[in-house]
Structures are given as structure tokens and as C-alpha cells.
Amino acid sequence: MPLTKPHHAMAEPPIPGLTRFDYARSTGWLARYYAIGQVHPRLFSDSLYGYDPACSRAAACRWLLTCSATTAPRPRFRSVARSNTGAVGICRRLKRERSGARALVYDVSYQREGRRHAKTFRVHHYPSQHAALSAALTFRWEREQDMNAERLQALQQRWEQESTQV
């Protein structure tokens, strides 16, 4: 007899920045908007919304949506201790070319529309190693701006969708 997994109700994916707050004296949704350099928290108590958790959740999502329209979010990119360049998403390595020769390159990794991409900057195509690294850093900075904009748009869509489900 084959083993089967028990059927459980599909749990909803968590809403970014939103946590259920259930204690004996108070229940509600704790919304946190992560801005650059600070966190803006706000509790949406069920008691203010007719003891309906769905209404307080929708209000919290509307508040997060309002915060995102007025305040820039904190970027997701953190420093990587193992990076050999000291920059997030940029790696220096020796690449073996088709001819068998080795070339020093900077690989830049980034995401677009949820898919990983990479671009290689060959040092011998630039006047110096510093110029190649500078080009890689500029390219990565531009991609980070795009990734942050995509993430903000996805968050806003999710918060807007959740705020209308009452």
C-alpha cells in the first residue's frame, strides 16, 4: 500500500510585513514597513474593526500600501562576507575560454522577473582591472534599482489584493 500525504488545508502564503498578533488581552495584525534606516510598526487591533480579523488585516494592508507610496523601502541586498570583491552580486574569478586560455573576469548576478541572470565583464576588454570592476559595479547598481522596483511593485500588488478581500 503506497504512503500518501494527509490532506491539509492549503495555508495561505504569508503577507510580507504582516504578522498575526494573538494574546489574551489583545488580538490583531502587526504591520511593519521596513524603510531605509528604520522600521515603521503599527498594530491593527481586531477590536477597532468589529472583532473581524479580515477587516483589521485589510486595514493593515491598506496602511502598508500607503507607506510604500510615500516612503522608499529598505533594499534587500546585504553585504556578503564571502564575496571576493566586497560587493554584493559581483564575483572575481578566472574563466577558462574556449581556446583553453584563462581570463580574469567579474561575474555580475542579478534577477529579472524572478529569474536569475548573469553578465560577465572580461578584464582584458577594459584599460585596467579597476575599470572593469567599475563597469561591473555600475551595471549591478542599475540592476539593483530594477530589482528593488520589481519587488516594490510585487509587494504593492499583494497588499492591494489583500486590502480588497473583505
CNS distance restraints for C-alpha pairs under 8 A (distance, minus, plus):
assign (resid  14 and name CA) (resid  18 and name CA) 7.58 0.50 0.50
assign (resid  15 and name CA) (resid  19 and name CA) 7.88 0.50 0.50
assign (resid  15 and name CA) (resid 158 and name CA) 7.47 0.50 0.50
assign (resid  15 and name CA) (resid 159 and name CA) 7.60 0.50 0.50
assign (resid  16 and name CA) (resid 155 and name CA) 7.25 0.50 0.50
assign (resid  17 and name CA) (resid  31 and name CA) 5.59 0.50 0.50
assign (resid  17 and name CA) (resid  32 and name CA) 4.90 0.50 0.50
assign (resid  17 and name CA) (resid  33 and name CA) 6.07 0.50 0.50
assign (resid  17 and name CA) (resid  34 and name CA) 7.78 0.50 0.50
assign (resid  17 and name CA) (resid  64 and name CA) 7.86 0.50 0.50
assign (resid  18 and name CA) (resid  29 and name CA) 6.58 0.50 0.50
assign (resid  18 and name CA) (resid  30 and name CA) 5.80 0.50 0.50
assign (resid  18 and name CA) (resid  31 and name CA) 4.62 0.50 0.50
assign (resid  18 and name CA) (resid  32 and name CA) 6.40 0.50 0.50
assign (resid  18 and name CA) (resid  60 and name CA) 7.63 0.50 0.50
assign (resid  18 and name CA) (resid  61 and name CA) 7.90 0.50 0.50
assign (resid  19 and name CA) (resid  29 and name CA) 5.67 0.50 0.50
assign (resid  19 and name CA) (resid  30 and name CA) 5.17 0.50 0.50
assign (resid  19 and name CA) (resid  31 and name CA) 6.50 0.50 0.50
assign (resid  20 and name CA) (resid  27 and name CA) 7.77 0.50 0.50
assign (resid  20 and name CA) (resid  28 and name CA) 6.13 0.50 0.50
assign (resid  20 and name CA) (resid  29 and name CA) 4.66 0.50 0.50
assign (resid  20 and name CA) (resid  30 and name CA) 6.21 0.50 0.50
assign (resid  21 and name CA) (resid  26 and name CA) 7.65 0.50 0.50
assign (resid  21 and name CA) (resid  27 and name CA) 5.36 0.50 0.50
assign (resid  21 and name CA) (resid  28 and name CA) 5.11 0.50 0.50
assign (resid  21 and name CA) (resid  29 and name CA) 5.38 0.50 0.50
assign (resid  21 and name CA) (resid  30 and name CA) 6.14 0.50 0.50
assign (resid  22 and name CA) (resid  26 and name CA) 6.47 0.50 0.50
assign (resid  22 and name CA) (resid  27 and name CA) 4.47 0.50 0.50
assign (resid  22 and name CA) (resid  28 and name CA) 6.54 0.50 0.50
assign (resid  23 and name CA) (resid  27 and name CA) 5.78 0.50 0.50
assign (resid  26 and name CA) (resid  45 and name CA) 7.04 0.50 0.50
assign (resid  27 and name CA) (resid  45 and name CA) 5.81 0.50 0.50
assign (resid  27 and name CA) (resid  46 and name CA) 5.88 0.50 0.50
assign (resid  27 and name CA) (resid  47 and name CA) 7.74 0.50 0.50
assign (resid  28 and name CA) (resid  43 and name CA) 6.76 0.50 0.50
assign (resid  28 and name CA) (resid  44 and name CA) 5.38 0.50 0.50
assign (resid  28 and name CA) (resid  45 and name CA) 4.11 0.50 0.50
assign (resid  28 and name CA) (resid  46 and name CA) 4.79 0.50 0.50
assign (resid  28 and name CA) (resid  47 and name CA) 7.91 0.50 0.50
assign (resid  28 and name CA) (resid  53 and name CA) 6.61 0.50 0.50
assign (resid  28 and name CA) (resid  56 and name CA) 6.66 0.50 0.50
assign (resid  28 and name CA) (resid  57 and name CA) 7.73 0.50 0.50
assign (resid  29 and name CA) (resid  43 and name CA) 5.79 0.50 0.50
assign (resid  29 and name CA) (resid  44 and name CA) 5.09 0.50 0.50
assign (resid  29 and name CA) (resid  45 and name CA) 6.43 0.50 0.50
assign (resid  29 and name CA) (resid  46 and name CA) 7.74 0.50 0.50
assign (resid  29 and name CA) (resid  53 and name CA) 7.85 0.50 0.50
assign (resid  29 and name CA) (resid  56 and name CA) 6.65 0.50 0.50
assign (resid  29 and name CA) (resid  57 and name CA) 6.02 0.50 0.50
assign (resid  29 and name CA) (resid  60 and name CA) 6.85 0.50 0.50
assign (resid  30 and name CA) (resid  41 and name CA) 6.95 0.50 0.50
assign (resid  30 and name CA) (resid  42 and name CA) 5.83 0.50 0.50
assign (resid  30 and name CA) (resid  43 and name CA) 4.42 0.50 0.50
assign (resid  30 and name CA) (resid  44 and name CA) 6.20 0.50 0.50
assign (resid  30 and name CA) (resid  60 and name CA) 7.63 0.50 0.50
assign (resid  31 and name CA) (resid  41 and name CA) 5.63 0.50 0.50
assign (resid  31 and name CA) (resid  42 and name CA) 5.30 0.50 0.50
assign (resid  31 and name CA) (resid  43 and name CA) 6.18 0.50 0.50
assign (resid  31 and name CA) (resid  44 and name CA) 7.51 0.50 0.50
assign (resid  31 and name CA) (resid  60 and name CA) 5.97 0.50 0.50
assign (resid  31 and name CA) (resid  61 and name CA) 7.78 0.50 0.50
assign (resid  31 and name CA) (resid  64 and name CA) 7.11 0.50 0.50
assign (resid  32 and name CA) (resid  39 and name CA) 6.44 0.50 0.50
assign (resid  32 and name CA) (resid  40 and name CA) 5.51 0.50 0.50
assign (resid  32 and name CA) (resid  41 and name CA) 4.33 0.50 0.50
assign (resid  32 and name CA) (resid  42 and name CA) 6.51 0.50 0.50
assign (resid  32 and name CA) (resid  64 and name CA) 7.66 0.50 0.50
assign (resid  33 and name CA) (resid  39 and name CA) 5.73 0.50 0.50
assign (resid  33 and name CA) (resid  40 and name CA) 5.03 0.50 0.50
assign (resid  33 and name CA) (resid  41 and name CA) 6.41 0.50 0.50
assign (resid  33 and name CA) (resid  64 and name CA) 6.34 0.50 0.50
assign (resid  33 and name CA) (resid  67 and name CA) 7.01 0.50 0.50
assign (resid  33 and name CA) (resid  68 and name CA) 7.86 0.50 0.50
assign (resid  33 and name CA) (resid  73 and name CA) 7.59 0.50 0.50
assign (resid  34 and name CA) (resid  38 and name CA) 6.37 0.50 0.50
assign (resid  34 and name CA) (resid  39 and name CA) 4.61 0.50 0.50
assign (resid  34 and name CA) (resid  40 and name CA) 6.40 0.50 0.50
assign (resid  34 and name CA) (resid  73 and name CA) 5.84 0.50 0.50
assign (resid  34 and name CA) (resid  74 and name CA) 5.65 0.50 0.50
assign (resid  35 and name CA) (resid  39 and name CA) 5.80 0.50 0.50
assign (resid  35 and name CA) (resid  40 and name CA) 7.33 0.50 0.50
assign (resid  35 and name CA) (resid  71 and name CA) 6.71 0.50 0.50
assign (resid  35 and name CA) (resid  72 and name CA) 6.00 0.50 0.50
assign (resid  35 and name CA) (resid  73 and name CA) 4.35 0.50 0.50
assign (resid  35 and name CA) (resid  74 and name CA) 4.55 0.50 0.50
assign (resid  36 and name CA) (resid  72 and name CA) 6.89 0.50 0.50
assign (resid  36 and name CA) (resid  73 and name CA) 6.01 0.50 0.50
assign (resid  36 and name CA) (resid  74 and name CA) 4.35 0.50 0.50
assign (resid  36 and name CA) (resid  75 and name CA) 7.38 0.50 0.50
assign (resid  37 and name CA) (resid  74 and name CA) 7.36 0.50 0.50
assign (resid  43 and name CA) (resid  60 and name CA) 7.92 0.50 0.50
assign (resid  44 and name CA) (resid  48 and name CA) 7.55 0.50 0.50
assign (resid  44 and name CA) (resid  56 and name CA) 5.64 0.50 0.50
assign (resid  44 and name CA) (resid  57 and name CA) 7.38 0.50 0.50
assign (resid  44 and name CA) (resid  59 and name CA) 7.25 0.50 0.50
assign (resid  44 and name CA) (resid  60 and name CA) 6.16 0.50 0.50
assign (resid  45 and name CA) (resid  49 and name CA) 7.18 0.50 0.50
assign (resid  45 and name CA) (resid  56 and name CA) 6.50 0.50 0.50
assign (resid  46 and name CA) (resid  50 and name CA) 6.49 0.50 0.50
assign (resid  46 and name CA) (resid  51 and name CA) 4.41 0.50 0.50
assign (resid  46 and name CA) (resid  52 and name CA) 5.72 0.50 0.50
assign (resid  46 and name CA) (resid  53 and name CA) 5.60 0.50 0.50
assign (resid  46 and name CA) (resid  55 and name CA) 7.74 0.50 0.50
assign (resid  46 and name CA) (resid  56 and name CA) 5.60 0.50 0.50
assign (resid  47 and name CA) (resid  51 and name CA) 4.67 0.50 0.50
assign (resid  47 and name CA) (resid  52 and name CA) 7.71 0.50 0.50
assign (resid  48 and name CA) (resid  56 and name CA) 7.70 0.50 0.50
assign (resid  49 and name CA) (resid  53 and name CA) 7.76 0.50 0.50
assign (resid  49 and name CA) (resid  55 and name CA) 5.97 0.50 0.50
assign (resid  49 and name CA) (resid  56 and name CA) 5.74 0.50 0.50
assign (resid  52 and name CA) (resid  56 and name CA) 6.54 0.50 0.50
assign (resid  53 and name CA) (resid  57 and name CA) 5.99 0.50 0.50
assign (resid  54 and name CA) (resid  58 and name CA) 6.12 0.50 0.50
assign (resid  54 and name CA) (resid 165 and name CA) 7.78 0.50 0.50
assign (resid  54 and name CA) (resid 166 and name CA) 6.02 0.50 0.50
assign (resid  55 and name CA) (resid  59 and name CA) 6.23 0.50 0.50
assign (resid  55 and name CA) (resid 166 and name CA) 5.99 0.50 0.50
assign (resid  56 and name CA) (resid  60 and name CA) 6.18 0.50 0.50
assign (resid  57 and name CA) (resid  61 and name CA) 6.23 0.50 0.50
assign (resid  57 and name CA) (resid 162 and name CA) 7.76 0.50 0.50
assign (resid  57 and name CA) (resid 163 and name CA) 7.26 0.50 0.50
assign (resid  58 and name CA) (resid  62 and name CA) 6.21 0.50 0.50
assign (resid  58 and name CA) (resid 162 and name CA) 5.96 0.50 0.50
assign (resid  58 and name CA) (resid 163 and name CA) 3.93 0.50 0.50
assign (resid  58 and name CA) (resid 164 and name CA) 6.62 0.50 0.50
assign (resid  58 and name CA) (resid 165 and name CA) 6.90 0.50 0.50
assign (resid  58 and name CA) (resid 166 and name CA) 6.74 0.50 0.50
assign (resid  59 and name CA) (resid  63 and name CA) 6.23 0.50 0.50
assign (resid  59 and name CA) (resid 163 and name CA) 6.42 0.50 0.50
assign (resid  60 and name CA) (resid  64 and name CA) 6.25 0.50 0.50
assign (resid  60 and name CA) (resid 163 and name CA) 7.66 0.50 0.50
assign (resid  61 and name CA) (resid  65 and name CA) 6.11 0.50 0.50
assign (resid  61 and name CA) (resid 159 and name CA) 4.93 0.50 0.50
assign (resid  61 and name CA) (resid 160 and name CA) 6.84 0.50 0.50
assign (resid  61 and name CA) (resid 162 and name CA) 6.37 0.50 0.50
assign (resid  61 and name CA) (resid 163 and name CA) 5.16 0.50 0.50
assign (resid  62 and name CA) (resid  66 and name CA) 6.21 0.50 0.50
assign (resid  62 and name CA) (resid 159 and name CA) 6.77 0.50 0.50
assign (resid  62 and name CA) (resid 160 and name CA) 6.79 0.50 0.50
assign (resid  62 and name CA) (resid 163 and name CA) 5.51 0.50 0.50
assign (resid  63 and name CA) (resid  67 and name CA) 6.20 0.50 0.50
assign (resid  64 and name CA) (resid  68 and name CA) 6.17 0.50 0.50
assign (resid  64 and name CA) (resid 159 and name CA) 6.94 0.50 0.50
assign (resid  65 and name CA) (resid  69 and name CA) 6.39 0.50 0.50
assign (resid  65 and name CA) (resid 156 and name CA) 5.85 0.50 0.50
assign (resid  65 and name CA) (resid 159 and name CA) 6.05 0.50 0.50
assign (resid  65 and name CA) (resid 160 and name CA) 6.75 0.50 0.50
assign (resid  66 and name CA) (resid  70 and name CA) 6.52 0.50 0.50
assign (resid  67 and name CA) (resid  71 and name CA) 5.69 0.50 0.50
assign (resid  68 and name CA) (resid  72 and name CA) 6.44 0.50 0.50
assign (resid  68 and name CA) (resid  73 and name CA) 6.75 0.50 0.50
assign (resid  68 and name CA) (resid 152 and name CA) 7.63 0.50 0.50
assign (resid  68 and name CA) (resid 156 and name CA) 7.25 0.50 0.50
assign (resid  73 and name CA) (resid 152 and name CA) 7.51 0.50 0.50
assign (resid  75 and name CA) (resid 148 and name CA) 6.47 0.50 0.50
assign (resid  76 and name CA) (resid 148 and name CA) 7.68 0.50 0.50
assign (resid  77 and name CA) (resid  88 and name CA) 7.09 0.50 0.50
assign (resid  78 and name CA) (resid  88 and name CA) 6.94 0.50 0.50
assign (resid  79 and name CA) (resid  86 and name CA) 7.46 0.50 0.50
assign (resid  79 and name CA) (resid  87 and name CA) 6.78 0.50 0.50
assign (resid  79 and name CA) (resid  88 and name CA) 5.65 0.50 0.50
assign (resid  80 and name CA) (resid  86 and name CA) 7.20 0.50 0.50
assign (resid  80 and name CA) (resid  87 and name CA) 7.28 0.50 0.50
assign (resid  80 and name CA) (resid  88 and name CA) 5.90 0.50 0.50
assign (resid  81 and name CA) (resid  86 and name CA) 7.54 0.50 0.50
assign (resid  83 and name CA) (resid  87 and name CA) 6.58 0.50 0.50
assign (resid  83 and name CA) (resid  88 and name CA) 6.95 0.50 0.50
assign (resid  83 and name CA) (resid  90 and name CA) 7.34 0.50 0.50
assign (resid  83 and name CA) (resid  91 and name CA) 6.42 0.50 0.50
assign (resid  84 and name CA) (resid  91 and name CA) 6.16 0.50 0.50
assign (resid  84 and name CA) (resid  92 and name CA) 6.45 0.50 0.50
assign (resid  85 and name CA) (resid  90 and name CA) 6.61 0.50 0.50
assign (resid  85 and name CA) (resid  91 and name CA) 6.12 0.50 0.50
assign (resid  85 and name CA) (resid  92 and name CA) 6.48 0.50 0.50
assign (resid  87 and name CA) (resid 137 and name CA) 7.78 0.50 0.50
assign (resid  89 and name CA) (resid 107 and name CA) 7.97 0.50 0.50
assign (resid  89 and name CA) (resid 108 and name CA) 5.60 0.50 0.50
assign (resid  89 and name CA) (resid 109 and name CA) 5.14 0.50 0.50
assign (resid  89 and name CA) (resid 110 and name CA) 6.83 0.50 0.50
assign (resid  89 and name CA) (resid 140 and name CA) 7.19 0.50 0.50
assign (resid  90 and name CA) (resid 106 and name CA) 6.45 0.50 0.50
assign (resid  90 and name CA) (resid 107 and name CA) 5.58 0.50 0.50
assign (resid  90 and name CA) (resid 108 and name CA) 4.59 0.50 0.50
assign (resid  90 and name CA) (resid 109 and name CA) 6.53 0.50 0.50
assign (resid  90 and name CA) (resid 136 and name CA) 7.32 0.50 0.50
assign (resid  90 and name CA) (resid 137 and name CA) 7.57 0.50 0.50
assign (resid  90 and name CA) (resid 140 and name CA) 7.62 0.50 0.50
assign (resid  91 and name CA) (resid 106 and name CA) 5.49 0.50 0.50
assign (resid  91 and name CA) (resid 107 and name CA) 5.16 0.50 0.50
assign (resid  91 and name CA) (resid 108 and name CA) 6.63 0.50 0.50
assign (resid  92 and name CA) (resid 104 and name CA) 7.24 0.50 0.50
assign (resid  92 and name CA) (resid 105 and name CA) 5.81 0.50 0.50
assign (resid  92 and name CA) (resid 106 and name CA) 4.51 0.50 0.50
assign (resid  92 and name CA) (resid 107 and name CA) 6.40 0.50 0.50
assign (resid  93 and name CA) (resid 104 and name CA) 5.87 0.50 0.50
assign (resid  93 and name CA) (resid 105 and name CA) 5.62 0.50 0.50
assign (resid  93 and name CA) (resid 106 and name CA) 6.47 0.50 0.50
assign (resid  93 and name CA) (resid 107 and name CA) 7.65 0.50 0.50
assign (resid  94 and name CA) (resid 102 and name CA) 6.04 0.50 0.50
assign (resid  94 and name CA) (resid 103 and name CA) 5.44 0.50 0.50
assign (resid  94 and name CA) (resid 104 and name CA) 4.59 0.50 0.50
assign (resid  94 and name CA) (resid 105 and name CA) 6.15 0.50 0.50
assign (resid  95 and name CA) (resid 102 and name CA) 5.44 0.50 0.50
assign (resid  95 and name CA) (resid 103 and name CA) 5.20 0.50 0.50
assign (resid  95 and name CA) (resid 104 and name CA) 6.24 0.50 0.50
assign (resid  95 and name CA) (resid 105 and name CA) 6.58 0.50 0.50
assign (resid  96 and name CA) (resid 100 and name CA) 5.82 0.50 0.50
assign (resid  96 and name CA) (resid 101 and name CA) 5.75 0.50 0.50
assign (resid  96 and name CA) (resid 102 and name CA) 4.48 0.50 0.50
assign (resid  96 and name CA) (resid 103 and name CA) 6.39 0.50 0.50
assign (resid  97 and name CA) (resid 101 and name CA) 5.41 0.50 0.50
assign (resid  97 and name CA) (resid 102 and name CA) 5.96 0.50 0.50
assign (resid  97 and name CA) (resid 103 and name CA) 6.96 0.50 0.50
assign (resid 103 and name CA) (resid 122 and name CA) 7.03 0.50 0.50
assign (resid 103 and name CA) (resid 123 and name CA) 7.55 0.50 0.50
assign (resid 103 and name CA) (resid 124 and name CA) 7.61 0.50 0.50
assign (resid 104 and name CA) (resid 122 and name CA) 6.28 0.50 0.50
assign (resid 104 and name CA) (resid 123 and name CA) 5.79 0.50 0.50
assign (resid 104 and name CA) (resid 124 and name CA) 7.59 0.50 0.50
assign (resid 105 and name CA) (resid 120 and name CA) 6.45 0.50 0.50
assign (resid 105 and name CA) (resid 121 and name CA) 5.46 0.50 0.50
assign (resid 105 and name CA) (resid 122 and name CA) 4.39 0.50 0.50
assign (resid 105 and name CA) (resid 123 and name CA) 5.52 0.50 0.50
assign (resid 106 and name CA) (resid 120 and name CA) 5.75 0.50 0.50
assign (resid 106 and name CA) (resid 121 and name CA) 5.04 0.50 0.50
assign (resid 106 and name CA) (resid 122 and name CA) 6.50 0.50 0.50
assign (resid 106 and name CA) (resid 123 and name CA) 7.44 0.50 0.50
assign (resid 106 and name CA) (resid 132 and name CA) 7.48 0.50 0.50
assign (resid 106 and name CA) (resid 133 and name CA) 6.82 0.50 0.50
assign (resid 106 and name CA) (resid 136 and name CA) 6.80 0.50 0.50
assign (resid 107 and name CA) (resid 118 and name CA) 6.62 0.50 0.50
assign (resid 107 and name CA) (resid 119 and name CA) 5.80 0.50 0.50
assign (resid 107 and name CA) (resid 120 and name CA) 4.55 0.50 0.50
assign (resid 107 and name CA) (resid 121 and name CA) 6.33 0.50 0.50
assign (resid 107 and name CA) (resid 136 and name CA) 7.78 0.50 0.50
assign (resid 108 and name CA) (resid 118 and name CA) 5.39 0.50 0.50
assign (resid 108 and name CA) (resid 119 and name CA) 5.19 0.50 0.50
assign (resid 108 and name CA) (resid 120 and name CA) 6.26 0.50 0.50
assign (resid 108 and name CA) (resid 121 and name CA) 7.87 0.50 0.50
assign (resid 108 and name CA) (resid 136 and name CA) 6.54 0.50 0.50
assign (resid 108 and name CA) (resid 139 and name CA) 7.93 0.50 0.50
assign (resid 108 and name CA) (resid 140 and name CA) 6.46 0.50 0.50
assign (resid 109 and name CA) (resid 116 and name CA) 7.14 0.50 0.50
assign (resid 109 and name CA) (resid 117 and name CA) 5.76 0.50 0.50
assign (resid 109 and name CA) (resid 118 and name CA) 4.33 0.50 0.50
assign (resid 109 and name CA) (resid 119 and name CA) 6.60 0.50 0.50
assign (resid 109 and name CA) (resid 140 and name CA) 7.68 0.50 0.50
assign (resid 110 and name CA) (resid 116 and name CA) 5.86 0.50 0.50
assign (resid 110 and name CA) (resid 117 and name CA) 5.35 0.50 0.50
assign (resid 110 and name CA) (resid 118 and name CA) 6.19 0.50 0.50
assign (resid 110 and name CA) (resid 140 and name CA) 7.34 0.50 0.50
assign (resid 110 and name CA) (resid 143 and name CA) 6.55 0.50 0.50
assign (resid 110 and name CA) (resid 144 and name CA) 7.55 0.50 0.50
assign (resid 110 and name CA) (resid 147 and name CA) 7.92 0.50 0.50
assign (resid 111 and name CA) (resid 115 and name CA) 5.31 0.50 0.50
assign (resid 111 and name CA) (resid 116 and name CA) 4.46 0.50 0.50
assign (resid 111 and name CA) (resid 117 and name CA) 5.69 0.50 0.50
assign (resid 111 and name CA) (resid 143 and name CA) 7.86 0.50 0.50
assign (resid 111 and name CA) (resid 147 and name CA) 6.65 0.50 0.50
assign (resid 112 and name CA) (resid 116 and name CA) 6.59 0.50 0.50
assign (resid 112 and name CA) (resid 117 and name CA) 7.18 0.50 0.50
assign (resid 112 and name CA) (resid 146 and name CA) 7.88 0.50 0.50
assign (resid 112 and name CA) (resid 147 and name CA) 6.73 0.50 0.50
assign (resid 113 and name CA) (resid 150 and name CA) 7.49 0.50 0.50
assign (resid 121 and name CA) (resid 125 and name CA) 7.85 0.50 0.50
assign (resid 121 and name CA) (resid 132 and name CA) 6.38 0.50 0.50
assign (resid 121 and name CA) (resid 133 and name CA) 7.95 0.50 0.50
assign (resid 121 and name CA) (resid 135 and name CA) 7.76 0.50 0.50
assign (resid 121 and name CA) (resid 136 and name CA) 6.50 0.50 0.50
assign (resid 122 and name CA) (resid 126 and name CA) 7.50 0.50 0.50
assign (resid 122 and name CA) (resid 132 and name CA) 7.08 0.50 0.50
assign (resid 123 and name CA) (resid 128 and name CA) 6.84 0.50 0.50
assign (resid 123 and name CA) (resid 129 and name CA) 5.54 0.50 0.50
assign (resid 123 and name CA) (resid 132 and name CA) 5.40 0.50 0.50
assign (resid 124 and name CA) (resid 128 and name CA) 7.58 0.50 0.50
assign (resid 124 and name CA) (resid 129 and name CA) 7.94 0.50 0.50
assign (resid 125 and name CA) (resid 132 and name CA) 7.80 0.50 0.50
assign (resid 126 and name CA) (resid 131 and name CA) 6.10 0.50 0.50
assign (resid 126 and name CA) (resid 132 and name CA) 5.65 0.50 0.50
assign (resid 127 and name CA) (resid 131 and name CA) 6.41 0.50 0.50
assign (resid 127 and name CA) (resid 132 and name CA) 7.84 0.50 0.50
assign (resid 128 and name CA) (resid 132 and name CA) 6.51 0.50 0.50
assign (resid 129 and name CA) (resid 133 and name CA) 6.25 0.50 0.50
assign (resid 130 and name CA) (resid 134 and name CA) 6.05 0.50 0.50
assign (resid 131 and name CA) (resid 135 and name CA) 6.22 0.50 0.50
assign (resid 132 and name CA) (resid 136 and name CA) 6.23 0.50 0.50
assign (resid 133 and name CA) (resid 137 and name CA) 6.06 0.50 0.50
assign (resid 134 and name CA) (resid 138 and name CA) 6.16 0.50 0.50
assign (resid 135 and name CA) (resid 139 and name CA) 6.15 0.50 0.50
assign (resid 136 and name CA) (resid 140 and name CA) 6.10 0.50 0.50
assign (resid 137 and name CA) (resid 141 and name CA) 6.05 0.50 0.50
assign (resid 138 and name CA) (resid 142 and name CA) 6.29 0.50 0.50
assign (resid 139 and name CA) (resid 143 and name CA) 6.31 0.50 0.50
assign (resid 140 and name CA) (resid 144 and name CA) 6.06 0.50 0.50
assign (resid 141 and name CA) (resid 145 and name CA) 6.40 0.50 0.50
assign (resid 142 and name CA) (resid 146 and name CA) 6.52 0.50 0.50
assign (resid 143 and name CA) (resid 147 and name CA) 6.05 0.50 0.50
assign (resid 144 and name CA) (resid 148 and name CA) 5.96 0.50 0.50
assign (resid 145 and name CA) (resid 149 and name CA) 6.19 0.50 0.50
assign (resid 146 and name CA) (resid 150 and name CA) 6.19 0.50 0.50
assign (resid 147 and name CA) (resid 151 and name CA) 6.11 0.50 0.50
assign (resid 148 and name CA) (resid 152 and name CA) 6.09 0.50 0.50
assign (resid 149 and name CA) (resid 153 and name CA) 6.13 0.50 0.50
assign (resid 150 and name CA) (resid 154 and name CA) 6.18 0.50 0.50
assign (resid 151 and name CA) (resid 155 and name CA) 6.14 0.50 0.50
assign (resid 152 and name CA) (resid 156 and name CA) 6.05 0.50 0.50
assign (resid 153 and name CA) (resid 157 and name CA) 6.14 0.50 0.50
assign (resid 154 and name CA) (resid 158 and name CA) 6.22 0.50 0.50
assign (resid 155 and name CA) (resid 159 and name CA) 6.10 0.50 0.50
assign (resid 156 and name CA) (resid 160 and name CA) 5.91 0.50 0.50
assign (resid 157 and name CA) (resid 161 and name CA) 6.02 0.50 0.50
assign (resid 158 and name CA) (resid 162 and name CA) 6.15 0.50 0.50
assign (resid 159 and name CA) (resid 163 and name CA) 5.97 0.50 0.50
assign (resid 160 and name CA) (resid 164 and name CA) 6.47 0.50 0.50
assign (resid 161 and name CA) (resid 165 and name CA) 6.69 0.50 0.50
